[in-house]
């Protein structure tokens, strides 16, 4: 009876691990779409609303889901709280601090860091141009993420179950 209970628990744990890994592959394209929408909103705030950058970041954070909202909010609060810290430093700090809470990878992080190095130091048109460039780069990353999702999501689900079955067989 105890062996049966142990086998069921191992099967359940292995299946959940596989499904959790598969969920990360499904989450990445969704978060990339949300990030693209947030950057489009930021572009609108800067270009058409003539909103100062920290305020535009706050408004973008309000309209964005978590964990992206925390990224934009942290970047804005770094600028609001201290005059001695530049926007670039605030942006980089926010990206590095919030990135582990997302399902996105280093390629997307590099796009965001490059974007942060150009925002706030140039005129409105140049900032909008850099935002559009970041959107194009994120679209390419989203396409790659969808390919990865199609390729690896089902594999992880099956792999979790199969490894759990292997462990149960080895235990018996």
NORCOR-V56319 format. One line per field, one symbol per residue. ss: DSSP state (H for helix, E for strand, C for the rest). A space follows every 50 residues. Layout:
ss->???
This chain:
ss->CHHHHHHHHHHHHHHHHHHHHHHHHHHHHHHHHHHHHHHHHHHHHHHCCC CCHHHHHHHHHHHCCCCHHHHHHHHHHHHHHCCCCCHHHHHHHHHHHHHH HCCCCHHHHHHHHHHHHHCCCCCHHHHHHHHHHHHHHHHHHHHHHHHHHH HHHHHHHHHHHHHHHHHHHHHC
